[in-house]
């Protein structure tokens, strides 16, 4: 099987990304300075304010079905792609896999993975063959990531108010994160079609989509389990000025945030040498989730040949928040990060099938 690369569908953006990373190491290093403890002063109970909207991408959904537009609470039109096996029907309901795309690309990047090659034959739940895939579309917004990923398509995992509706704290109103609401909405649309099992919802993602997968699943008891690739910590990564620590019980201060579904079981596959020294930061979210949920969450670190190696390469970065100060992390790490690990797709799906 030929390895499928992100560049296969977004070559101009991919080359621009790599070029920018190579020539802007110094700029990115400054931008990537981790938030300090003092940076939490003045933050809201839910971390950062909502990110600034730039535009609303519309995916093409090649070989799938375009869902939307649906207008979120900000009035932004939202979309998703739906991929259903021919066997899916009200009389043959299948599990649902929600896949969240990386930043800088759209929901169409699902075709840069080999996930859809499994959806007709793989069993995610006993008594079923095949699964439905939903790929919601994020928004083009600002990000707290190193340049050139400081803005572009993606998910806002910095504003962490994921409870449905509006919450009032200290007389201040905090509406629900519109990206979380969008994922909720399109899941409900697919469930209303009658082709999926409402009790079998799994989540996967890539990069910024993986960070959102963690944050979404930690706040949604309807998610059975998650399996993701190369996730920045959604609670503390790079230059986020308002990091928070996830906790199971009432937060002691605004430096902590409670998550209502801490027992979510997760698998993360990520690179020993990853983009902008990401590997130690990926280890941090794995540790946080395992600690609050008392779950031995699975951690697979892979090398250049996509084989399991079990350690972060110190030459590519040692900062637990991630950093662009390492040239190997910016160069080799970027190349590793921008390739979906096709040989690990089946083990990721198997994890989901065995953790329900």
PAZA-434196 format. One record per residue (C-alpha): residue number from 1; residue in one letter; z negated, y, x negated. Coordinates in nm, 2 decimals, padded with zeros to 4 digits. Each point is the difference from the previous one (the first is absolute). Last residue first. Layout:
BEGIN
  nuke  mimi       Z       Y       X
   NUM     a       Z       Y       X
...
END
This chain:
BEGIN
  nuke  mimi       Z       Y       X
   356     x  -02.48   00.09   01.62
   355     x   00.02  -00.07  -00.37
   354     x   00.22  -00.31  -00.06
   353     x   00.32   00.15   00.14
   352     x  -00.05   00.33  -00.17
   351     x  -00.06  -00.17  -00.34
   350     x   00.32  -00.21   00.06
   349     x   00.19   00.32   00.06
   348     x  -00.12   00.13  -00.34
   347     x   00.08  -00.33  -00.17
   346     x   00.35   00.02   00.15
   345     x   00.06   00.35  -00.12
   344     x  -00.12  -00.06  -00.35
   343     x   00.33  -00.11  -00.15
   342     x   00.16   00.31   00.14
   341     x  -00.22   00.24  -00.19
   340     x   00.14   00.33   00.14
   339     x   00.14   00.21  -00.29
   338     x  -00.09   00.37  -00.02
   337     x  -00.34  -00.06  -00.15
   336     x   00.12  -00.19  -00.30
   335     x   00.25   00.27  -00.09
   334     x  -00.27   00.26   00.04
   333     x  -00.25  -00.19  -00.21
   332     x   00.26  -00.03  -00.28
   331     x   00.04   00.38  -00.01
   330     x  -00.30   00.18   00.13
   329     x  -00.25  -00.27  -00.09
   328     x   00.16  -00.05  -00.34
   327     x  -00.02   00.38  -00.06
   326     x  -00.37   00.00   00.08
   325     x  -00.15   00.33   00.12
   324     x   00.14  -00.05   00.36
   323     x  -00.34  -00.09   00.13
   322     x  -00.16  -00.24   00.25
   321     x  -00.34   00.05   00.16
   320     x  -00.16  -00.28  -00.20
   319     x   00.14   00.15  -00.32
   318     x   00.10  -00.29  -00.23
   317     x   00.38   00.06  -00.03
   316     x   00.32  -00.18  -00.10
   315     x  -00.12  -00.10  -00.35
   314     x  -00.31  -00.15   00.17
   313     x   00.21  -00.27   00.17
   312     x  -00.20  -00.09   00.31
   311     x  -00.10  -00.36   00.02
   310     x   00.06  -00.33   00.18
   309     x   00.33  -00.10  -00.14
   308     x   00.19  -00.14   00.31
   307     x   00.37  -00.03  -00.07
   306     x   00.23   00.27   00.12
   305     x   00.20  -00.01  -00.33
   304     x  -00.14   00.34  -00.10
   303     x  -00.35  -00.11   00.08
   302     x  -00.19  -00.05   00.33
   301     x  -00.35   00.08   00.12
   300     x  -00.10  -00.20   00.31
   299     x  -00.32   00.10   00.18
   298     x  -00.14  -00.19   00.30
   297     x  -00.28   00.14   00.21
   296     x  -00.33  -00.18  -00.05
   295     x  -00.14   00.15   00.32
   294     x  -00.34   00.17   00.04
   293     x   00.18   00.26   00.21
   292     x  -00.14   00.31  -00.18
   291     x   00.02  -00.16  -00.35
   290     x   00.34  -00.18   00.03
   289     x   00.16   00.32   00.14
   288     x  -00.14   00.21  -00.28
   287     x   00.10  -00.25  -00.27
   286     x   00.36  -00.03   00.12
   285     x   00.01   00.38   00.02
   284     x  -00.12   00.03  -00.36
   283     x   00.24  -00.26  -00.14
   282     x   00.29   00.20   00.13
   281     x  -00.14   00.30  -00.19
   280     x  -00.02  -00.21  -00.32
   279     x   00.37  -00.10   00.04
   278     x   00.14   00.35   00.08
   277     x   00.06   00.12  -00.36
   276     x   00.27   00.24   00.13
   275     x   00.22  -00.28   00.13
   274     x  -00.13  -00.35  -00.08
   273     x  -00.05  -00.21  -00.31
   272     x  -00.21  -00.30   00.12
   271     x   00.19   00.03   00.32
   270     x  -00.12  -00.06   00.35
   269     x  -00.05  -00.27   00.27
   268     x  -00.27   00.08   00.25
   267     x  -00.15  -00.24   00.25
   266     x  -00.22   00.11   00.28
   265     x  -00.26  -00.11   00.24
   264     x  -00.14   00.26   00.25
   263     x  -00.38  -00.02   00.02
   262     x  -00.04   00.37  -00.03
   261     x   00.14   00.07   00.35
   260     x  -00.18   00.32   00.12
   259     x   00.04   00.20  -00.33
   258     x  -00.26   00.26  -00.08
   257     x   00.07   00.28  -00.24
   256     x  -00.19   00.11  -00.30
   255     x   00.00   00.33  -00.21
   254     x  -00.06   00.17   00.33
   253     x  -00.36  -00.12  -00.03
   252     x  -00.22  -00.31   00.07
   251     x   00.28  -00.15   00.20
   250     x  -00.12  -00.22   00.29
   249     x   00.07  -00.37  -00.06
   248     x   00.28  -00.20  -00.15
   247     x   00.09   00.24  -00.28
   246     x   00.32   00.13  -00.15
   245     x  -00.05   00.24  -00.30
   244     x   00.18   00.33   00.03
   243     x   00.23   00.21  -00.22
   242     x   00.06   00.36   00.09
   241     x   00.21   00.17  -00.27
   240     x   00.25  -00.29  -00.02
   239     x   00.16   00.04  -00.34
   238     x   00.05  -00.36  -00.09
   237     x  -00.15  -00.25   00.24
   236     x  -00.32  -00.02   00.21
   235     x  -00.03  -00.12   00.36
   234     x   00.35  -00.13   00.06
   233     x  -00.02  -00.20  -00.34
   232     x   00.35  -00.02  -00.12
   231     x   00.16  -00.33   00.12
   230     x   00.24  -00.22  -00.20
   229     x   00.13  -00.26   00.26
   228     x  -00.18  -00.09   00.32
   227     x  -00.14  -00.29   00.20
   226     x  -00.21   00.09   00.31
   225     x  -00.21  -00.19   00.25
   224     x  -00.06  -00.04   00.37
   223     x   00.05   00.36   00.11
   222     x  -00.14   00.06   00.35
   221     x  -00.33   00.12  -00.15
   220     x   00.18   00.32  -00.11
   219     x  -00.17   00.25  -00.24
   218     x  -00.01  -00.21  -00.32
   217     x   00.35  -00.12   00.09
   216     x   00.14   00.36   00.01
   215     x  -00.16   00.10  -00.33
   214     x   00.11  -00.32  -00.18
   213     x   00.36   00.02   00.14
   212     x   00.01   00.37  -00.08
   211     x  -00.06  -00.07  -00.37
   210     x   00.26  -00.27   00.03
   209     x   00.25   00.24   00.14
   208     x  -00.07   00.24  -00.29
   207     x   00.10  -00.30  -00.22
   206     x   00.16  -00.27   00.21
   205     x  -00.11  -00.13   00.33
   204     x  -00.14  -00.29   00.21
   203     x  -00.18  -00.02   00.33
   202     x  -00.07  -00.30   00.23
   201     x  -00.03  -00.01   00.38
   200     x  -00.07  -00.33   00.17
   199     x  -00.22   00.06   00.31
   198     x   00.28   00.18   00.20
   197     x   00.24  -00.29  -00.06
   196     x   00.34   00.16   00.00
   195     x   00.32   00.00   00.22
   194     x  -00.15   00.16   00.31
   193     x   00.19   00.33  -00.04
   192     x  -00.34   00.17   00.06
   191     x  -00.13  -00.13  -00.33
   190     x   00.29   00.17  -00.18
   189     x  -00.08   00.33   00.16
   188     x  -00.37  -00.04  -00.06
   187     x   00.07  -00.06  -00.37
   186     x   00.22   00.31   00.01
   185     x  -00.29   00.21   00.13
   184     x  -00.27  -00.13  -00.23
   183     x   00.22   00.07  -00.31
   182     x   00.07   00.35   00.13
   181     x  -00.37   00.07   00.06
   180     x  -00.08  -00.11  -00.35
   179     x   00.27   00.24  -00.13
   178     x  -00.14   00.28   00.23
   177     x  -00.35  -00.02  -00.15
   176     x  -00.22   00.05   00.31
   175     x  -00.11   00.35   00.08
   174     x  -00.31   00.15  -00.17
   173     x  -00.19   00.26   00.21
   172     x  -00.27   00.21  -00.17
   171     x  -00.33   00.06   00.19
   170     x  -00.20  -00.18  -00.27
   169     x   00.22  -00.31   00.04
   168     x   00.24  -00.03   00.30
   167     x   00.23  -00.30   00.01
   166     x   00.35   00.02   00.16
   165     x   00.20  -00.30   00.12
   164     x   00.02  -00.34  -00.15
   163     x  -00.23  -00.04  -00.31
   162     x   00.20   00.02  -00.32
   161     x  -00.14   00.32  -00.15
   160     x   00.08  -00.07  -00.36
   159     x   00.21   00.30  -00.11
   158     x   00.10  -00.12  -00.35
   157     x   00.20  -00.31   00.11
   156     x   00.29   00.22   00.13
   155     x   00.29  -00.24  -00.02
   154     x   00.35   00.03  -00.16
   153     x   00.31   00.21  -00.03
   152     x  -00.01   00.27  -00.26
   151     x  -00.25   00.21  -00.19
   150     x  -00.21  -00.02  -00.31
   149     x   00.20  -00.31  -00.09
   148     x   00.20   00.18  -00.27
   147     x  -00.26   00.08  -00.12
   146     x  -00.34  -00.18   00.00
   145     x  -00.15  -00.09   00.34
   144     x  -00.21   00.20   00.24
   143     x   00.28   00.02   00.25
   142     x   00.20   00.26   00.20
   141     x   00.19  -00.12   00.30
   140     x   00.32  -00.18   00.10
   139     x  -00.12  -00.22   00.28
   138     x  -00.05  -00.37   00.04
   137     x   00.23  -00.24   00.18
   136     x  -00.14  -00.32   00.16
   135     x   00.13  -00.33  -00.11
   134     x  -00.06  -00.28   00.26
   133     x   00.09  -00.36  -00.09
   132     x  -00.02  -00.28   00.25
   131     x  -00.09  -00.35  -00.12
   130     x   00.15  -00.34  -00.04
   129     x  -00.11  -00.35   00.11
   128     x  -00.31  -00.02   00.21
   127     x  -00.25  -00.27   00.09
   126     x  -00.26   00.11  -00.25
   125     x   00.05   00.36  -00.12
   124     x   00.20   00.17  -00.27
   123     x   00.26  -00.28   00.00
   122     x   00.31   00.08  -00.21
   121     x   00.34  -00.09   00.13
   120     x   00.17   00.31   00.16
   119     x  -00.20   00.27  -00.18
   118     x   00.03  -00.13  -00.35
   117     x   00.31   00.17  -00.12
   116     x  -00.13   00.32   00.16
   115     x  -00.27   00.02  -00.26
   114     x   00.25   00.00  -00.29
   113     x  -00.08   00.35  -00.11
   112     x   00.23   00.29  -00.05
   111     x   00.11  -00.05   00.36
   110     x  -00.34   00.13   00.11
   109     x   00.11   00.32  -00.17
   108     x   00.15   00.11   00.33
   107     x  -00.35   00.13   00.10
   106     x   00.07   00.30  -00.22
   105     x  -00.03   00.09  -00.37
   104     x  -00.20   00.24  -00.21
   103     x  -00.33  -00.17   00.09
   102     x   00.00  -00.38   00.05
   101     x   00.07  -00.16   00.34
   100     x  -00.26  -00.15   00.24
    99     x   00.07  -00.35   00.14
    98     x  -00.15  -00.11   00.33
    97     x   00.03  -00.38   00.04
    96     x  -00.03  -00.12   00.36
    95     x  -00.06  -00.36   00.09
    94     x   00.24  -00.17   00.25
    93     x   00.03  -00.03   00.37
    92     x   00.23  -00.28   00.13
    91     x   00.01   00.03   00.38
    90     x   00.00   00.38  -00.01
    89     x   00.28  -00.02  -00.27
    88     x   00.04  -00.03  -00.38
    87     x   00.25  -00.27  -00.09
    86     x   00.27   00.25  -00.10
    85     x  -00.24   00.12  -00.27
    84     x  -00.11   00.36   00.05
    83     x   00.03   00.29  -00.24
    82     x  -00.13   00.33   00.13
    81     x   00.04   00.33  -00.18
    80     x  -00.23   00.30   00.07
    79     x   00.02   00.36   00.10
    78     x  -00.20   00.32   00.04
    77     x   00.09   00.34   00.14
    76     x  -00.26   00.26  -00.11
    75     x  -00.18   00.18   00.29
    74     x  -00.32   00.02  -00.20
    73     x  -00.16  -00.25   00.23
    72     x   00.28  -00.25  -00.07
    71     x   00.33   00.00   00.17
    70     x   00.17  -00.33   00.05
    69     x   00.37  -00.02  -00.10
    68     x   00.01  -00.28   00.00
    67     x   00.08  -00.36  -00.09
    66     x   00.31  -00.09  -00.21
    65     x   00.09  -00.37   00.02
    64     x   00.09  -00.21  -00.30
    63     x   00.30  -00.11  -00.20
    62     x  -00.01   00.34  -00.18
    61     x  -00.30   00.20   00.13
    60     x   00.16   00.34  -00.07
    59     x  -00.33   00.18  -00.07
    58     x  -00.07   00.35   00.13
    57     x  -00.20   00.22  -00.23
    56     x  -00.24   00.27   00.14
    55     x  -00.01   00.31  -00.22
    54     x  -00.24   00.21  -00.22
    53     x  -00.34  -00.06   00.16
    52     x  -00.31   00.11  -00.19
    51     x  -00.26  -00.27  -00.05
    50     x  -00.29  -00.02   00.25
    49     x  -00.32   00.15  -00.14
    48     x  -00.17  -00.20  -00.28
    47     x  -00.29  -00.24   00.04
    46     x  -00.11  -00.10   00.34
    45     x  -00.35   00.15   00.02
    44     x   00.17   00.32  -00.13
    43     x   00.00   00.10  -00.37
    42     x  -00.20   00.30  -00.12
    41     x  -00.14  -00.16  -00.31
    40     x   00.19  -00.33  -00.06
    39     x   00.16   00.16  -00.31
    38     x  -00.34  -00.01  -00.17
    37     x   00.02  -00.37  -00.03
    36     x   00.33   00.04  -00.19
    35     x   00.35  -00.05   00.13
    34     x   00.22  -00.17  -00.26
    33     x   00.25   00.19  -00.21
    32     x   00.34  -00.10   00.12
    31     x   00.16   00.34   00.02
    30     x  -00.08   00.07  -00.37
    29     x   00.14  -00.33  -00.10
    28     x   00.30   00.05   00.22
    27     x   00.09   00.32  -00.17
    26     x  -00.02  -00.16  -00.34
    25     x   00.19  -00.31   00.10
    24     x   00.28   00.20   00.16
    23     x   00.31  -00.13  -00.17
    22     x  -00.06  -00.37   00.06
    21     x  -00.14   00.03   00.35
    20     x   00.28   00.23   00.11
    19     x   00.26  -00.24  -00.13
    18     x  -00.17  -00.29   00.18
    17     x  -00.01   00.19   00.33
    16     x   00.35   00.14  -00.02
    15     x   00.13  -00.35  -00.08
    14     x  -00.18  -00.14   00.30
    13     x   00.11   00.28   00.23
    12     x   00.37  -00.05  -00.09
    11     x  -00.03  -00.38   00.02
    10     x  -00.17  -00.02   00.34
     9     x   00.13  -00.33   00.14
     8     x   00.04  -00.23  -00.30
     7     x  -00.23   00.23  -00.20
     6     x  -00.30  -00.16   00.17
     5     x   00.09  -00.32  -00.17
     4     x   00.07  -00.34   00.14
     3     x  -00.03  -00.29  -00.25
     2     x   00.29  -00.24   00.04
     1     x  -00.09  -00.34   00.14
END
